[in-house]
Amino acid sequence: MDFGLLNKGALVMASSKGLGKAVALELAKEGCNVVICGRNIDTLKNSSKEISSKSGRECFYVQGDITIENDRKRILSYSKSKIESIDILVTNSGGPKPGNFDDHDNLDWSDAYNLLIESTISMIRGVLPGMKERSWGRIITITSQAVKQPVEGLILSNSIRTAIIGLVKTLSIELGKYNITVNNVLPGYTLTDRLKNLIKQRGTSLENISVDVPLKRVGLPNEFAAAVAFLASEKASYITGVSLPIDGGWIKGI
């Protein structure tokens, strides 16, 4: 299937590893000019080489911490200098601290807001003028299945990520007239380093986590990335304002 993404510019946040890296690779395979970013320069270099090798397209990279405003500005400036236009923005971040309510103080809540909400708003604000000018854009936020069905021991993520749903829905209404779609994707239990760390902290296993998943397994990063690439494509031009679970059926709500 031709997704119509040849030479579109894509900026994928927090993409040196995990789901962000998988999305960047999938978009590059579809012909996008991709920029990845992250905090560790060595990891970025290695991921850039891997994406370029597997996709046959140059993958640009820029070091930066998405919780720092000046770094976000630099990421945007670098991206625009390398790929000219940011047609596709995929917002992403690591998760906030795990734990229950009594485990977190006010600073933890503030840090989680900055990581999940402020960074997302700032990056969207940075790409919107160009998308409006070109009358084409795809904004895709990566949150979590926890925004629809809370995950035990992740109160910061359960609470703060949920605000993204309201942001996405409202923006989809405001930006539709500019031919800009805004969608949210909800990864379920997917085989990433973060999931492995959570499993270790809880003293459990992949098999135990998969018990409540109808497909009886965790997802793979490339399965998640394929759904994101579809939402970024011309084929998804009439889909906006949705929050799509990619969770193997884990969310039980109708």
C-alpha positions in Angstrom: 0.0 0.0 0.0 1.3 3.4 -1.0 1.0 5.7 2.0 1.8 8.8 0.0 4.6 9.9 2.4 7.5 10.1 0.0 9.7 13.0 1.0 7.4 14.2 3.7 9.4 15.6 6.7 8.9 13.8 10.0 10.1 14.7 13.5 9.8 12.0 16.0 10.4 12.9 19.7 12.3 10.7 22.2 13.2 8.4 19.3 16.7 7.0 20.0 15.1 3.8 21.3 11.8 2.0 22.1 8.6 3.0 20.4 9.9 6.3 19.1 12.7 4.6 17.3 10.3 2.0 15.8 8.1 4.8 14.5 11.0 6.7 13.0 12.2 3.6 11.2 8.7 2.8 9.8 8.3 6.4 8.6 11.7 6.3 7.0 10.8 3.0 5.2 7.7 4.8 3.9 10.0 7.5 2.3 9.9 10.2 4.9 12.8 12.4 5.7 13.2 11.7 9.4 14.8 13.5 12.4 15.2 11.6 15.6 16.1 13.1 19.0 17.1 12.0 22.5 19.4 12.7 25.3 22.2 10.2 24.7 24.4 11.1 21.8 25.9 7.7 21.4 22.5 6.0 21.3 21.3 8.6 18.8 24.2 8.0 16.5 23.7 4.2 16.6 20.0 4.5 16.0 20.5 6.9 13.1 22.9 4.5 11.4 20.5 1.6 11.9 17.5 3.5 10.6 19.5 4.7 7.6 20.7 1.2 6.9 17.3 -0.5 7.1 15.4 2.2 5.2 17.9 3.4 2.6 17.3 7.0 3.6 19.4 9.3 5.6 18.2 9.7 9.2 19.1 13.0 10.9 19.6 13.2 14.7 19.8 15.9 17.3 20.6 15.7 20.9 18.3 17.3 23.4 16.1 17.0 26.5 12.5 17.5 25.7 11.8 18.8 29.2 14.0 21.8 28.5 12.5 24.7 26.5 15.8 25.8 24.9 16.5 22.2 23.8 13.0 21.9 22.3 13.6 25.1 20.3 17.0 23.8 19.1 15.4 20.5 18.1 12.8 22.3 16.0 15.4 24.7 14.5 17.7 21.8 13.5 14.9 19.8 12.1 13.7 22.6 9.9 17.2 23.2 8.6 17.6 19.5 7.6 14.3 18.4 6.3 12.9 21.9 5.3 9.3 21.2 6.5 8.0 19.3 9.4 4.9 17.7 7.9 4.6 15.0 10.5 5.1 15.5 14.3 5.1 12.5 16.6 5.3 13.5 20.2 6.6 11.1 22.6 8.5 10.9 25.9 9.7 8.4 28.5 7.3 7.7 31.3 7.2 9.5 34.7 8.1 7.7 37.9 6.1 4.7 38.8 4.4 4.5 42.2 1.2 5.1 44.2 -0.1 8.5 45.3 1.8 8.5 48.6 5.1 7.8 46.8 5.1 11.2 45.0 5.5 14.8 46.2 4.5 18.0 44.4 7.8 18.2 42.5 7.2 14.7 41.1 3.8 15.9 39.8 5.3 19.1 38.4 8.1 17.1 36.6 5.5 14.7 35.2 3.5 17.6 33.8 6.6 19.1 32.2 7.6 15.8 30.7 4.2 14.8 29.3 2.1 17.9 28.8 4.4 21.0 28.5 6.7 19.3 26.1 3.8 18.2 23.8 2.2 21.6 23.7 5.5 23.3 23.0 6.4 21.0 20.1 3.0 21.3 18.6 3.2 25.1 18.8 6.5 25.0 17.0 5.2 23.1 14.0 1.8 24.5 13.5 2.7 27.7 11.5 4.3 25.7 8.8 1.6 23.1 8.6 -1.1 25.8 8.3 0.9 27.5 5.6 1.2 24.3 3.6 -2.4 23.2 4.4 -1.2 19.7 5.3 -0.1 18.2 8.6 -0.2 15.2 10.8 0.2 15.5 14.6 0.3 12.2 16.4 0.7 12.0 20.2 1.9 8.8 21.9 0.3 8.3 25.3 -0.6 5.0 26.9 -3.4 2.5 27.4 -3.5 4.0 30.9 -5.5 7.0 29.7 -8.5 4.6 29.1 -7.9 2.0 31.8 -5.6 3.0 34.7 -2.5 0.8 35.3 -1.9 -0.1 38.9 1.2 1.7 40.3 1.4 4.4 37.6 -0.7 7.2 39.1 1.4 10.0 37.5 1.0 8.5 34.0 -2.6 7.6 34.5 -3.5 11.1 35.6 -1.4 13.4 33.5 -1.4 11.6 30.2 -5.2 11.7 30.2 -5.1 15.5 29.5 -3.6 14.7 26.1 -7.0 13.2 25.1 -8.7 16.6 25.6 -5.9 18.4 23.8 -6.0 16.1 20.8 -9.8 16.2 20.5 -9.9 20.0 20.8 -7.0 20.6 18.4 -8.6 18.3 15.8 -11.7 20.5 15.8 -9.6 23.7 15.6 -7.2 22.5 12.9 -9.5 20.6 10.6 -10.0 23.6 8.3 -6.2 23.6 7.6 -6.2 19.9 6.5 -4.2 19.0 9.7 -5.2 15.8 11.4 -4.5 15.3 15.1 -4.7 11.8 16.6 -3.5 10.0 19.7 -2.2 6.5 19.9 -2.3 4.3 23.1 0.3 1.7 23.2 -0.4 -1.3 25.4 2.1 -3.7 26.9 4.8 -3.5 24.2 8.3 -5.1 24.3 10.4 -2.1 25.2 13.1 -1.4 27.8 10.5 0.4 29.9 8.2 -2.6 30.0 11.2 -4.8 30.9 12.0 -2.4 33.8 8.4 -2.4 35.0 8.4 -6.2 35.0 11.6 -6.3 37.0 10.3 -3.8 39.5 7.1 -5.7 40.0 8.8 -9.1 40.2 6.6 -10.5 37.5 7.0 -11.8 33.9 5.9 -11.3 30.3 3.6 -14.3 30.7 1.9 -12.9 33.7 1.4 -9.5 32.1 -0.1 -11.2 29.0 -2.8 -13.0 30.9 -5.2 -10.1 30.7 -4.4 -9.4 27.0 -7.0 -11.2 24.7 -4.2 -11.9 22.2 -2.2 -13.5 25.0 1.1 -11.7 24.2 2.7 -8.3 24.5 3.0 -6.2 21.3 6.1 -5.6 19.2 7.4 -2.1 18.5 7.0 -2.6 14.8 3.3 -3.5 15.2 2.8 -0.2 17.0 4.9 1.8 14.5 2.8 0.5 11.6 -0.4 1.9 13.1 1.3 5.3 13.6 2.6 5.3 10.0 -1.0 4.7 8.8 -2.3 7.6 10.8 0.4 9.8 9.3 -0.5 8.7 5.7 -2.7 10.0 3.0 -4.8 6.9 3.5 -5.9 8.2 6.9 -6.8 11.7 5.7 -10.4 11.5 7.1 -9.3 10.3 10.5 -8.8 12.9 13.2 -9.5 13.4 16.9 -9.3 9.8 17.8 -7.4 7.9 20.5 -6.5 4.6 19.0 -5.5 1.7 21.4 -2.8 -0.6 20.1 -3.1 -2.9 23.0 -4.1 -6.4 21.8 -7.5 -5.8 23.3 -6.4 -5.1 26.8 -8.7 -2.1 27.3 -12.1 -3.5 28.3 -14.2 -0.4 27.9 -16.7 -0.1 25.0 
